[in-house]
Amino acid sequence: MNEKLRGLFVADAGYVSEKLERDFFIERERALITATRKNMKKLAATAHIAFLNLRMRVEIHFRALKLCYGLVTSFPRSIDGYLAHYLAVIAAHLVA
């Protein structure tokens, strides 16, 4: 399912195992960044903390789009449908 995905992916540490993180990693092509908890012995780099903070901002904006402008993530039946629906909702947000 994920063989064509490339880039940085930010996820919640509670949902991602260490094995999945290792399997997902491809040198210079794909990496998975997860938050660390107090009981974890993993150090977070400054860039990773910045990405995790950005993730929260993105989630807050998507929450606002869902609550105020009717963004439904299970509505479209295709990738093009998702894109069209997202663009329509974002356009409504910008016009309002």
ROPADO-22354 format. One record per atom (N, C-alpha, C, O): x negated, y, z negated. Coordinates in pm, whole numbers, plus 32768, in hexadecimal, padded with zeros to 4 digits. Atoms other than C-alpha are relative to their C-alpha. Example, Ala and Ser with C-alpha at 12.3 -4.5 7.8 and 13.67 -1.06 7.14 Angstrom:
BEGIN
7FA77F898000 7B327E3E7CF4 7FA680788000 7F3E80767FBE 80527F898006 7AA97F967D36 804D806D7FB7 801A80DC7FA6 
END
This chain:
BEGIN
7FAE7F898000 800080008000 7FAA807E8000 7FD280E2803A 804D7F86800F 7EE980F57FB4 7F8380048057 7F2D805A8041 807D80047FB5 7DE0809D80B7 7FEA807B8058 7F788098807A 80107F8A7FAB 7E2481D88189 7FF680827FB0 7FDC80EB7FEA 80047F878053 7E2A82CE8064 7F70802B7FE9 7F187FD97FCF 80857FC88018 7CFD83B6803E 800F807E7FAD 807380C47FB9 80007F85804E 7CA984CE7F49 7FF97FE57F6B 7FDB7F767F3F 7FFC800A8092 7CC385117DD5 808F7FEB7FD4 80EA802F8003 7F7C801D8034 7DEB84817D1B 7FFC800E7F69 7FA67FD67F26 7FFA7FE6808F 7E4B84F57BBF 80777FB37FC9 80E77FC27FF9 7F9780548038 7F1284017AEA 7FFB80037F68 7F9980307F2C 7FF9800B8090 7F7F83C97986 7FB77F817FD5 7FCC7F17800F 80528072802B 7E9082E378CB 80557F8E7FCA 802A7F1B7FCE 7FAA80688037 7FB18225782D 80347FA08068 805D7F318046 7FC980537F95 801A8199797F 7F947FBF8056 7FB47F6D80AD 806B80317FAA 7EC5814A7A15 7F9C7FAF7FAF 7F667FDF7F4B 806380538044 7DE7802C79AB 7F75801E8037 7F67805880A2 808A7FEC7FD4 7C6D803579C5 7FE47FB0807F 7F997FDC80D6 801380547F89 7C797F1B7AC5 803C8044807A 7FFE804680E5 7FC17FBA7F90 7D6C7FDD7BA2 7FAC80798029 7F9C809580A0 80547F8C7FE3 7C8F81117B86 7F837FD6804E 7F5C801B80AC 807780327FB8 7B5E80467BF7 80267FD0808C 7FDD7FEA80EC 7FD580337F7D 7C1F7F9C7D13 80268072805F 8011806880D8 7FD27F8F7FAF 7CAA80EA7D8C 7F8C80558032 7F988095809B 80717FA97FE2 7B5681977D95 7FB77FD6807F 7F987F608091 805580117F8B 7A9E81BD7EE2 7F9E80747FFF 7FC780E87FFC 806A7F998009 7952827B7ED9 8013806C806A 801B804E80E1 7FF57F887FAC 797783DC7F6C 808180078052 808D805D80A9 7F837FFD7FB6 7AD6838E7FEE 807A80087FA6 80D980517FC4 7F8880078053 7BC683457ED3 7FD87FEB7F6F 7F837F977F4F 801B800D8090 7BC383717D5A 808080177FB3 80D880627FE0 7F8C7FF38057 7CC183567C44 7FD380417F7E 7F79800E7F3A 80217FB7807A 7CB084507B25 80717FEA7F9E 80E680037FBD 7F9C80158067 7D6483F879E4 7FDA804F7F83 7F6580677F68 80177FB7807D 7D8C84B678A0 7FC97FA07F97 7FE67F297F99 80348052806D 7CD384397771 8050801D7F81 807F808C7F6B 7FBB7FF08080 7D7584017622 7F9A7FFD7F90 7F247FDE7FA6 805B7FFA8072 7CE1842474C7 7FBE7F7A7FE3 7F4B7F757FB7 803980838020 7CAE82AD74A3 7FAD7FC58072 7F7D7F548067 8052802F7F90 7BF6828D75F2 7F7280337FF2 7F5B809F7FBB 808C7FD98009 7A7C829A760C 7FCD80368085 7F56802B80A2 80237FCD7F7D 7A7D833C7763 7FF280987FF9 804C80DB7FC7 80147F6F8000 79EC849B778D 803C803C807E 8033800080EA 7FC57FBC7F8D 7A9E85907871 7FA58072802C 7F7780C17FD9 804F7F927FCA 79DA86787955 8057807D8008 80D280748004 7FB87F817FF8 7A3A87E7796F 805D80038079 80CE80338070 7FAD80027F87 7ABA87B57AD2 807A7FA67FED 80E77FC7801C 7F8F805A8019 7B9586927A60 806880447FA9 80E080347FC0 7FA37FB88057 7C2F8769794F 804C80688051 80C4807B803D 7FBE7F9D7FA9 7C7988787A53 806A7FBD8057 80D77FF38067 7F9E80487FAF 7D2587777B34 80777FD37FAD 80E97FD87FDC 7F92802B8057 7DF286F37A11 805A80757FDB 80D480667FD5 7FAF7F89801B 7E63885579B9 804F8029807B 80C28053806F 7FBA7FE07F84 7EBD88917B25 80747F9F8015 80DE7FC68045 7F9580647FF4 7F88874E7B22 807B802A7FB0 80EC801E7FDF 7F907FD48053 805B87D77A05 804B80748042 80C68079803D 7FC07F8F7FBD 809D89197AC6 80557FD18076 80C38002808B 7FB680377F8E 810888537BFA 807F7FBB7FCF 80EA7FCC800A 7F8A80448037 81F2877B7B27 806980627FCF 80E180497FE0 7FA17F9A802F 829088B17A8C 804A803E8077 80C38054806F 7FBF7FC57F8A 82D389457BE5 80607F9D8042 80CD7FC3806B 7FA580637FC8 836888007C68 807B7FEE7FA7 80E97FD97FDA 7F8D8008805B 844587F07B32 806080738019 80D9805F801C 7FAB7F8C7FE3 84C4894F7B7B 80487FEE8085 80BD800F8091 7FC080187F7E 850688F07CE6 80707F997FF4 80D77FA68035 7F9980658012 85C987BE7C75 807980377FB6 80EB801D7FDD 7F917FCF8052 869988727B6F 804C80738043 80C78076803F 7FC17F867FCD 86DC89BC7C21 802A7FF88092 808C803780BA 7FE77FFC7F70 86D6896C7D94 80267F79803B 802C7F6B80B5 7FCA807F7FD0 874D88057DAD 7FA07FA48047 7FC97F55809B 8060805C7FC4 860D87567E10 801A7F747FCA 80157F5D7F51 7FE480898027 865F85E37E0E 7F957FA88041 7F8B7FA580BB 806D804F7FC9 853984F57E37 802D7F798036 7FE37F3A8082 7FD280827FCE 860983BD7E7A 8062800F8073 80977FAB80A5 7F9C7FE67F99 86EA84617F7F 7FD37FD8808D 801B7F8D80CF 8027801E7F76 8623844A80C8 7FDF7F6D8015 7FB77F277FB7 801B808C7FE0 85F882FD8179 7F807FED8051 7F5C7F7D8072 807C800B7FB4 84B6834C8235 7F9F806C7FD1 7FC480C77F87 80657F9B8021 837384128211 80288086803B 801A80EE7FF9 7FD37F837FC2 83F885158306 8076803B7FB3 808180B57FA6 7F907FD08050 8535852A8236 7FD280407F7E 800880A77F55 803A7FC48079 846A856880FA 7FC9808B801E 7FE580EB7FD8 803F7F827FDD 83A3867981A6 8068806B8021 805C80DC7FF3 7F987F9F7FDE 84D887228237 804C802E7F84 806980A57F76 7FB77FDD807A 858C871680E8 7FAC80597FA6 7FDE80BC7F70 805A7FAE8053 845E879E8028 7FF2808C8039 7FFA80EF7FF0 80107F7D7FC2 842C88B78123 807F80547FF3 807780CD7FDE 7F827FB6800F 859D89178115 801080347F72 803B80A57F5E 7FF47FD6808C 859789257F99 7F9B806D7FE0 7FBC80CD7F9B 80657F998019 845289EB7F90 802680828046 801180EE800F 7FD27F877FBB 84DD8ADE8094 807080427FB2 807480BD7FA8 7F947FC78052 86148B0B7FBC 7FC780447F85 7FF880AD7F5A 80427FC58075 85328B507E93 7FBD80848024 7FC480E47FD7 80447F867FD6 846A8C557F55 8062806F8026 804680E4800D 7F9C7F9D7FD6 85A08D037FE0 804A80387F87 806C80AF7F85 7FB17FD58074 86528D137E90 7FB780617FA8 7FEE808E7F43 
END
